[in-house]
Amino acid sequence: MNLGVEKLQMIFAATASSSSAFAALIWWLVPFFAVLGAIIYVTWVAKFKDKYANETNRSVTKFQSFQDSFRDDTTPNS
């Protein structure tokens, strides 16, 4: 009976050490992927910022010309 208890204690000790190793791995991987994701996001924003800004300006210009098409130029602004 004592032999079974010793085996269980060894199994629990091995599980505890592997569990702490897994927890340490998680504590290293989560920040690593967070920083990696932040770097990728900043790179993506910097790369496509001008493209989206140009499309926004073009869209605003089209909308302003659309609004201007409804204005009657013969009446003065009040």
C-alpha angles and dihedrals in degrees: 000000000000089000091059092052091051091051091051091049090051091049091050091047091051091047092049093050093047090046092054090046089052091048090051090050091052091049088055098041099048096057090040093056091042091056091043091052091049091051092049091048094050090048091049093049092048092048098048100031095097093046093054092042091054092048091049092050091048091050092049091049091051091049092050091051088048090053091046090055089067095051118099108225093197095068119069120242114260 
